[in-house]
Amino acid sequence: MNRCAIFDLDGTLVDSPRGIVTTFAAVFAQLDLPTVDSPTIRGTIGLPLPSAFAKVLGLPEDEPVVARCVEVYQSTFRKIVLPMATQLVFPGVYDGLQSLREDGFRLAVATSKFIVNAEALLTAAGLREEFSVVVGADQVAKPKPDPESGLLVLRKLGVAPRNAVMVGDTTHDIHMAHGAGMSSIGVSYGVHSVDQLLSASPTWLVDSFAGVVAAVRECT
């Protein structure tokens, strides 16, 4: 039986949210845009970049300045976050992923990052080889919380939804899992609070990556 664990990236595998906030601030400074407070920026993590910038700027996604922000973000993120990627991997992730692979689980990533940024961060963090499939927000018509990303992973791996689980730190991940017919594991050490995660009714809620590994084995 093929079993699959699908992981979010930011706030689930890698503590990149603080780097994301720093990158957003650098983008606004470079483009002479008004500054935005950290909680507002953190509140957009888990959304695709165009949606995130549109939300914090209070503009439609098709505004030219939103596209310019996304463009500047791409290069700035690489300069700020990638050099420290290995230091941002959450405790237990390296050993936990290896343990799941040794148990026969197929591992994948479904992220709201564009695929080029996701691949770059996973590679810089020393995690890329753990995953058979990586799906970015720009590879689907409807990113998370829509189930399309998760369903694409399942098709690529040939795994049925009942044999898969989604692991993430936001309600977007949990809602995606529900829509795709998968179990879900919310992690409380990322962006969304315990109350926010519980509002989406995850199958499991854990507070460490060791808890993720145990729940993956239980869920599938």
N, C-alpha and C positions, 0 to 999 in steps of 0.2 A: 504494500500500500504506500503510495506517495503521500508524504506529509510535508506541509509547508508552513514556515513562519515568515511573515512579511513585517518588515520594520520601517517605521518612520525614521528619519535621519536626525534633524535638528531637535535637540531636547530629549531624544530617546537613546541614540547611540553616542552622539557627540554633544558636548555642552557648548554648542555654537551660538545659542541665543545671545549671550553677552557680546560675542563678536559681531553678531548681526546688528545689535543696537549701535555699536561703535561704527559699523560700516554705514548704516543709515545716516548717522550724524555727520559722517565725513562727506557723504553724498550731498546732503543739504548745504554744508559749508562750501563745497566746491561749486555748487550751482547758485549760490547766494539766495537760498530759500530760507524761510523762517525755520528756526529750530523746533523740534518736536520732542516732548518729554519721553523718557525711557519707557514708562508703563504703557503709553499709547503705542509705541513701536512694538513692544513685546506682545501687545494684544493682537497684532497682525501676524505673528509668527505661526506658520502652518498654512497660510494663504499663499497662492502664487504671487510673485513679485509685483506684477502689474496691479493686482487687486490690493496688495498691501500698500503700495505707494499711493494709489488712488484714495484709499481709505484714510491714511494719515494726512493727506493733502486736501481732502474734501473735494476731490475732483472726479469726473468720469474717467474710466480707464483709457478711453481713446484720446485724451488730451495729450498733445505732443510732449509736455513737460514730464508726464508719467513715463513715456517711452524713454526720454532722456535720462531720467532717474534710474531706470532699469539698466540702461547701457553703462552708466557710470558705476553703478553698484557692482556689475560683473567684474570689472577690473579692480575696483577698490577692495572687494571681498578677497580676491586672490592675494593682494598685498598684505592685508591685515590679518586674515584668519588662517590661511593655508600654512604659513610658516610655524604656527603653534598648534597645528591640528592634533598631533599625537598627545599633547598635553591636555587636550580637551575631551578625549575619549573617557566616557564615564567608567568608574571602577567596575570591574567584573565583565566588561564587554568582550575583551579579547578572549579570555578563557571560556566565557559562556557561549559565545558563537561557535568556538571550536568544539565544545562539548556537544552542542546540538547537532552539528554536522556529523560528528562521530556516531551519534545516535541515529543517523539516517535522515534527518530533516533536510529538506531543500530550503535554502534561505534566500530571501529577496528583500529589496528596498522599494518602497513606494513613497515618494517624497514630493513636496510642493516646490522644491528647488527645480530650476531648469536642469536638464540632464547634464550639460557640460559642467555646471557647478557641483552637482551631486557627485559625478565621477571624479572631479578634481579633489573634492573634500575627502571622499572615501579613500582615494589613492594616497593623499597626503597623510591621512590618519592611519594608514597601514591596514585598512579594512576591506579594500575592494575585492581581494581574492576570496573572501568568505561568502560572497553572494553570487548566485547563478544568474540573477536578473536584477537590473536596476531600472525603474521606471520614473521618469521625471514629469513635471507638470506640463511641459511643452510637448509631450508625446501622446497626450490624450486631448480630446475635445473638451471634456469637463473634468478638471482636477478635483481633488478632495475638497469638500466632503462627498462629492458624487462617487459612486462605486466604480467608475470606469477604470481607474488606476489599478485597483485590486483585482478586478476581473481580467484585465490585461495580463497581470502577473500570473494568474491562475491558468490562463490559456497558454502562455509561454511555457509553463512548467508542467502542464497536463495534470493539474491537481483539482479535485472537486472542492467546492466551498466548505463542505462539512469536514474536510481534512486539513483545513487551513485556519490560521489565526493571525490577526493583525495586532501589532504592538505599537502604541504611540502615546504621546504625552498631551494630545489635545482632543477636544470633542470632534474635530474634523476627522481624525483617524477612526474614532469609535463609530461615527455615523457612516463612514465609508465601509467599515466592516459589516455593519448592520445591512446596508444596502446590497452588499455582495453576498450575503448569506453566510458570513464567517463569524467565528468567535472573535472576541476582542480582549486585549489586555491594556488597561490604562496604567501609565507610570506616573507617580505623583511627584517625581523629582524634576520634572520639566517645566513647561510654560504654564499650563492650566492647573488651577487649584483642584484639590480633592473634590470640593463641592461641584465645580464645573464638570469634572470628569464623571462624577456620579450622576449628574443630570442627563448624561448620554447613555447611562445604563451599560457600562462595560461588563463583559462576562467575569473578568477579574480586575482587581485594582491592587497594584503592588508598589512598594517604595524603594526597590533596589533592582539591579539587573539580575542578581541571584534569584530574586522573586520572579522575574520575567522567565528565567530558564525553567523554574519549577512549574509555573503556570502554563508555559508552552507544552510541556510534557503532559500536563493534566488535561488541557483543552483539546488536544488532538489525539 
